[in-house]
Amino acid sequence: PEGYGHNHSVDKPDAGMGLYGCLQIIQQHGGRMGISYGEHGTCFEIRLPIVDAPVSEPFDPDAKGSGVLEKVSPGAR
């Protein structure tokens, strides 16, 4: 799909490789990833199927390495 290729370039060389990897992981889990380009930036939509699966431990979003992403303001790096 357009925008996901190995050589898709944005501001940095090889920046598109991460998108391609994300797409592969999402598809392996039965999901879909959409991309749209707008006046104010790029929007990514990720859809994953809901699966009833047993959970061995309750999820703790404050635990180190929990995989929760923080919302960061532009230019806050």
Secondary structure, DSSP 8 states (H G I E B T S, - for coil): -TT-STT--SSSTTTHHHHHHHHHHHHHTT-EEEEEEETTEEEEEEE--------SS---TTSTT--------TT--
